[in-house]
Amino acid sequence: MSLQQDIIKINGTKIFINPFLYSRKFDYKTKNWLREFGQISKSSIHENRRKFFPEINWEILSLSEKRVKDYTIELFLKTMDLIRTFHPNLNYEELLKVEEQLIYYKKIFFENWSRKYLVKQERLFLKEKRKLERADFLVNWQKWLSLQETQKLLMPIFVIIISSALVGWFAGISKNSCNPYFESFDNNQS
């Protein structure tokens, strides 16, 4: 995508319609505000659904697609807020023109960015869930092994396993030392 689609000129003023081009002027809180979703009210997002996606029937969309579209709308609203902040001298008609250009050039970009964000969040959620399940599994085993009844039960089993391994090993060595296969093999070669 060229930078020309990210900048529009209105009355000689360059306006970035890509919100990430303003990032040098942001502080840490503003960067997080732009990147993290859920900071604009759902009512305001629902009010702007027809404005940014007039062609969509919201009743037939899946929940995941609604989330992607809602996050995209939130990104549109945040971008318009940034443009109003950095260009306070724009009047209503100029803001409408900026909004039209924003929708025309950035709708697909914002949707893809929102989709990637959701996939990343889902991956992080599953990773955290697995980590908690592993920790819970280990804690449960530690609790079970620390019980007095478990220790009383495991000690005889451990002794039986060790003694059977030693008996088997000694029986196996004594059997190999008197193995007739070795003697007959030596006799055949001479």
C-alpha positions in Angstrom: 0.0 0.0 0.0 1.4 3.3 -0.9 1.8 6.3 1.4 -0.3 8.3 -1.0 -3.4 6.4 0.2 -2.5 7.2 3.8 -2.4 11.0 3.3 -5.1 13.3 2.0 -4.9 17.1 1.5 -7.7 19.4 2.5 -7.1 23.1 2.0 -3.3 22.5 1.8 -3.3 20.6 5.1 -1.9 17.0 5.0 -4.1 14.7 7.0 -3.0 11.1 7.8 -5.9 8.7 7.5 -3.6 5.9 8.8 -3.7 6.3 12.6 -0.4 4.6 13.1 1.4 7.4 11.2 0.6 9.7 14.2 2.5 7.3 16.5 5.5 9.6 16.8 3.3 12.2 18.5 1.7 9.7 20.9 2.6 8.9 24.5 2.5 5.4 25.8 -1.1 5.6 27.0 -2.4 6.8 23.6 -0.5 4.0 21.8 -2.2 1.5 24.1 -5.6 3.3 23.6 -5.2 2.9 19.8 -4.0 -0.7 19.8 -6.3 -2.2 22.6 -9.9 -2.7 21.8 -12.9 -2.4 24.1 -12.2 1.3 25.1 -15.1 2.8 23.2 -18.6 2.0 24.4 -20.6 -0.7 22.7 -23.5 1.7 22.3 -21.4 4.1 20.2 -20.1 1.2 18.1 -23.7 0.0 17.5 -24.8 3.5 16.5 -22.0 3.7 13.9 -22.6 0.2 12.3 -24.7 1.5 9.5 -22.4 4.4 8.9 -19.3 2.3 8.3 -20.9 -0.9 7.0 -24.1 0.0 5.3 -24.1 -3.0 3.0 -24.0 -5.6 5.8 -27.0 -7.4 7.3 -25.9 -7.7 11.0 -28.5 -10.4 11.8 -26.8 -13.1 9.7 -23.2 -12.5 10.7 -21.5 -14.9 13.0 -20.3 -13.8 16.4 -16.7 -13.8 15.3 -17.5 -11.7 12.2 -19.5 -9.2 14.4 -16.5 -8.9 16.7 -14.2 -8.2 13.7 -16.6 -5.6 12.3 -17.1 -4.0 15.8 -13.4 -3.7 16.3 -13.0 -2.2 12.9 -15.7 0.4 13.7 -13.8 1.1 16.9 -10.6 1.7 15.0 -12.5 4.0 12.6 -13.9 6.0 15.6 -10.4 6.2 17.2 -8.9 7.4 13.9 -11.5 10.1 13.5 -10.9 11.1 17.1 -7.2 11.4 16.4 -7.8 13.4 13.3 -10.1 15.8 15.2 -7.4 16.1 17.9 -4.5 16.8 15.6 -6.5 19.0 13.1 -9.0 21.0 15.3 -9.5 23.6 12.5 -11.4 21.2 10.2 -15.1 22.0 9.8 -18.0 19.5 9.5 -17.9 19.1 5.7 -14.1 18.6 5.7 -14.5 16.0 8.5 -17.1 14.2 6.4 -14.7 14.2 3.4 -12.0 12.8 5.6 -14.4 10.1 6.9 -15.3 9.1 3.3 -11.7 8.8 2.4 -11.0 6.8 5.5 -13.8 4.4 4.8 -12.8 4.0 1.1 -9.1 3.5 1.7 -8.8 1.9 5.1 -11.8 -0.5 5.5 -10.0 -3.6 4.4 -6.8 -2.7 6.2 -8.7 -2.1 9.5 -10.7 -5.3 9.1 -7.5 -7.3 8.5 -5.8 -5.6 11.5 -8.8 -6.4 13.7 -8.9 -10.0 12.6 -5.2 -10.4 13.3 -5.7 -8.8 16.7 -8.5 -11.2 17.6 -6.4 -14.2 16.5 -3.5 -13.0 18.5 -5.7 -12.5 21.6 -7.3 -16.0 21.2 -3.8 -17.5 21.0 -2.7 -15.7 24.1 -5.9 -16.8 25.9 -5.3 -20.4 25.0 -1.7 -20.2 26.0 -2.6 -18.8 29.4 -5.3 -21.4 29.8 -2.9 -24.2 29.1 -0.4 -22.8 31.5 -3.0 -22.6 34.2 -4.1 -26.2 33.5 -0.5 -27.4 33.7 0.1 -25.6 37.0 -3.2 -27.0 38.4 -2.3 -30.5 37.3 1.1 -30.2 39.1 -0.5 -28.8 42.2 -3.0 -31.6 42.3 -0.3 -34.2 42.0 1.8 -32.6 44.7 -1.2 -32.5 47.0 -2.0 -36.1 46.3 1.7 -37.2 46.9 1.9 -35.2 50.1 -1.1 -37.1 51.7 -0.1 -39.5 54.5 -2.2 -42.3 53.1 -0.5 -41.9 49.6 2.9 -42.1 51.2 1.9 -45.2 53.1 0.7 -46.8 50.0 3.6 -45.8 47.7 6.4 -47.1 49.9 5.5 -50.8 49.7 4.9 -50.5 45.9 8.2 -48.8 45.4 10.0 -51.5 47.5 8.3 -54.2 45.4 9.3 -52.6 42.1 12.9 -52.2 43.2 13.2 -55.7 44.6 11.6 -57.3 41.5 14.0 -55.3 39.2 17.0 -56.5 41.2 15.8 -60.1 41.2 15.1 -60.0 37.5 18.5 -58.5 36.8 20.4 -61.0 38.9 18.4 -63.9 37.4 19.1 -62.6 33.9 22.9 -62.4 34.4 23.1 -65.9 35.9 21.2 -67.2 32.9 23.4 -65.5 30.4 26.6 -66.8 31.9 25.5 -70.5 31.4 23.8 -70.0 28.1 24.1 -73.1 25.8 23.8 -70.9 22.7 27.2 -69.3 23.3 28.9 -72.7 23.7 27.4 -74.2 20.6 28.3 -71.1 18.6 31.9 -71.4 19.6 32.0 -75.1 18.7 30.6 -74.5 15.2 33.3 -72.0 14.3 36.3 -74.3 15.0 
